[in-house]
Amino acid sequence: VQLQASGGGLVQAGGSLRLSCAASGRTFSLLAAAWFRQAPGKERDFVAAVRTMATYADSVKGRFTISRDNAKNTLYLQMNNLKPEDTAVYYCAAAPRRPYGIQDYDYWGRGTLVTVSS
């Protein structure tokens, strides 16, 4: 499975961005899919995941929405009310089986940088 993330950029605090992740190489609908992010000098953290249901990190609940369009083999992350602490490289990932942690995601896209200015 190849994943390609896009949509990052520079935005002011309070603004919005939508990230996209295009998948190819395997039936996307069979995969669990997620977004992670990594800020400078920090570990890669979970942001949101979706298979049959969506789950979110507490830090983004109510602001971010993960969705998928299986017909287009695309994963999305709508990010609203962005904060400077959301600044990070965002990665999309996919897992062939039910994931229990980051270690279960076998497929990763290159990251896309999101910078939120105060």
Beta strands, then each sheet from edge to edge (+ up, - down):
strand 1: 2-6
strand 2: 9-12
strand 3: 17-24
strand 4: 32-38
strand 5: 44-50
strand 6: 54-56
strand 7: 64-69
strand 8: 74-79
strand 9: 88-95
strand 10: 107-108
strand 11: 112-117
sheet 1: 1+ 3- 8+ 7-
sheet 2: 2+ 11+ 9- 4+ 5- 6+
sheet 3: 2+ 11+ 9- 10+
end
